[in-house]
Amino acid sequence: MEEYLEFAKRIAHHAGDVIKDYFYKDQQVEFKEDRTPVTIADKTINAYLIEEVKKEYPTFKVIGEELSLDNDSEYAWVCDPVDGTSMFTRHLPVSVFSLALVHDGEPIVGVVYDPFLDEMYSAIKGQGAYCNDKKISVNNKKFGELGCSIDYCMWNNAKYDTLDVVKEIRDKVKTCSSGSVAHACMMVATGRISGQIFPGTAHGECDIGASKLIVEEAGGITSNIHGEPQKYDRDIDGFIATNKEVHDDLVKILRRLYK
C-alpha cells in the first residue's frame, strides 16, 4: 500500500506544478457537452497519469475526468486532474488534484493535493488520514449547533438541486459553496466544516474517490445522497461527507427531498 501511496503523491506533486504553471497563463478553455469547462491543465495532468500508470501498473485501469485507460482489472486509478475547474478558470486558488486507487469499487489509497497551500491530504484504508503527514480528524459539531457548517455544490443539469437542501437547513446551520468538492471534503476531514453535499452522478467518482477514503479515515461518514453505500469505479448517485454527528440528520432531509 505504501508503494501505491508514494506513486499517488508523486503524481500529485507533478499535477500541482502543472496547475500552478497554468494558473495565470492561457488555459485554452473549452466547454464540454454539460457546459462545464476543461483546460489544458486538466488534459495535461490526465494524460501524464495514464502514461505513468502504463509504466508502473500496466494492468490497472485509469478512470479520469478527461481521459481513461480501459483494462480488465479490479484495480482502477480514479482521478480528477483539476477539481474545481470553474474556479481555476477564474484564477481563484481553491482547485485541487484528486487521485484514488480503487479496488473492486472501494477506495484503498487516496490523495488530494492543494498546490496553492502545498497541503497533501492522504490516506491508506485502515491507517488514518493525514495532511502533510500530520494526522487529521473531523469535528464533533452537532446539526444545529453553533459553528456547524455545510458546504454544497450545484450546477444547472445536476440530478439533485442542492438549493432545495440549502432552503431546508439554512436556519439551522451555516451553508457555503467553495467551488471544489474535493477541497470541501478535505475541510470536513480536518474539522473546519461539518459536512459536504455533492449532487454529481456521471463521472462523479472522479471527483469523490479519494475524498471518500480520506474523510472516513479521518473519522467521518460518507454515503450516496440517500445515505446508502456505493462503489467508486463507476457513476455515483450523489455523495455526502460529514462528521458522525451530522450524517443522520442530513440524510433524513435528503431522503425526504429526493424520494
N, C-alpha and C positions, 0 to 999 in steps of 0.2 A: 504493500500500500504506500509506503514512504516513497518508493520509486515513482509511482503514479503522481503523487503529490508534488514531488520535485519537478517532474515534467510539466505539470499544470502551472506551477509557479514560474517556470522558465518561459512558457508561452505567454503567461500573463504579463511579465515584465516587458517582453518584446511588444505585446499589444499596447501596453501603456506608453511606450516610446512612440508608437505609430499614432495613437490618439493625441498625444501632446504635439507631435510634429505637424499634424493637420489641423490643429485647433483653430489657428488663425489663417491658415492657407486656403487656397481654392479647394474646397471639399468635393467638388464635382457632384453636387447633389442631384439625385434622380428621385422619382416618386414611383412606388410600386402600385399594383392594382388597388390595394386598400388605402391608397393615398398617404401612406407613411413614407418618410424619406429614407434613402440609403445613400451612403457616401463612399468615397474612395477608401476611407479608413476601414469601414465595415468590410468591404470586399478584400482589401489587402490582408487584414488580420485573419479573416476566414480562410483565405487561400493559403496563408502561411501555416495555419493549424493543420490543414489537410496534408500539406507536404511533409510536415514534421511527424504526423501520425503514420504516414506511409513509410517513413524511415524507421520509426521506433516501434510501432504497433501495427504492422501492415494488415493484420486480420481484423482489426477493430473498425467499427463504423464511425463516421462523423455525422452528427446531425447539427447543421449550422443554420443560423438565421438567414444567411445568404447563399451558402454552398454546402453540399453534403457529399459524403463518401459512403456508398452503399456496399456493405459487406455482409455476409451471412454469419453474424456474430451476436452473442448475447451481450457483448460489451459495446458501448457507444460513448464517444466523447460528445457531449451536448454543449453547444456554445452559442452565446450571443456576443459577437465581437465588440459592439458598442451598444450597451443597453442605455437607452435614453438618447437615441439619435436625434430626436427633435430638439432637445436641449443643446446637444452638441452643435447642430447647425446654427443655433442662435448664440453660440460662444458662451454658453452657461456651463460652468465646470461642475456638473453633477453626474456625468456619464461614467459608467464603469464597464469593465470587462468581466464576463462570467463564463466559467467552464466547469463542467462536472463530468466525472466518469460514472456512467450508469450501467449497472449490471441487471439484466432482465427487468428493466423498468425502475430499479431502485438506485438512487444516487449513493455512491460509496466513497467518492472523493470529490471535493469541491473547492473552488477558489473564486472569489470576487475581488477584483483589484481596482482601487481608486487611484488613478495615476496622478491626480491633482494634489492629493494629500499624501501620496505614497503609502496607502494603507492596504495591506494584503490580508484579506479575510480568508480563512481556510479551515477545512475540517476533513477528517477521516472518520468514517462511520464507527461509532463506539469509542472515539478517543477525544471528544470535546471539540469546541470551536475556539478559534484564535484570531486575533488581529495583530499582525507583526509579531507573532509568536507569544503574545500575551493572552491568557485565557479570557474569554468574554462570556457574558450571560445576559439573559433577558431580564426585564424588571418584573416587579410583582404588583403593579398597579391594577386595581380592580376597575371594572367597567363603571363609569360614572364618577370615579374618584378624581379628585383634583390632581392634575398632572397626567392623566391618561389621555393619550393622543393616538389617532388612527390616520394612516396615510392611505390614499386611494389613487388608482389610475383610472383613466377613462378615455374613450375615443368614440367617434360617431358610429362606427359599424360594429362595435363590440356586442357580443351576445347579451351581456348584462349591463344595464345602465346604473353605474355606481352612484349617480346623483340621487337615485331613489334611496340608497343607503344613507347618504350624507344627510338627506332631509330627515331621516328617522333618528339619527344618532347625534346630530349637531348640538342639541340641547344638553346632551349627557357627556360628550367627550369633545376634545379639540380635534378638528379634522384639518388635513393638509394634503397637498398633491405635489410631490417633489419632482416628478418628471422621469424618474428611473425606478422601476420596480425593484431591481436587484439592489440598488443603493438604499432604497427604503427598507428592504428586508434586512440589510446589514444594520440599519438603525434599530430595528426590532431586536436583532441578535445582540447588540451592545447595550440594550436597555434604554436607548434615547427616546424611543417611542414604544407604544404597546401593541401595535398591530398594523397590518397592511392588507388591502383588498385589491385583487387583480382580476379583471374580467376576461383575460385573454383565453383564447381557445386554440385556433390553428397556430402552430409553431410556438405556442406558449411555453412548451417545455424548454425551449432555448433560453427564454428569459429567466426561468424559475429553477432549473435543475440544480444548480449549485446552492441557491438560496434555501431550498427545502432542507438540504442536509445541514447547512451551517446554522440555520435557525433552530432546528431540532437538537443539534449537538450543543447549542447554547442554552438548552432547557426550554425551548418554546414548542409550540404545536403548529403543524401545518395540515392543510387538507384542501379538497376542492371547494368550490363555492357553497356546496351543500353540507360541508363537514365530513365528507367521505374520503377514504384513501384513493389514490390514483397512481398510475405509472407515469414516468417522466422520460420515456423514449418515444413518445407519440403526442398527438394533440391532447391538451388538457381541458378540463371543464371548469375554468376559473381557478382561483387559488387564494387562500388566505393564510397569513403567517401571524401568529400572536404569541403573547406570553400565556402562561397556563390559566391566569385569572380571567382573561377576556374572551377566550375562544368560545365557550359555550353560549355566552350572551350574544356574541356576534352571529354565531351560527343560527340561533333561534330567529333573529331578524332576517337573515339571508334566506332561510328556508321559507319563511312566510312571504317574502317578496318574490322569490323565484321558485314557485312550486313546480 
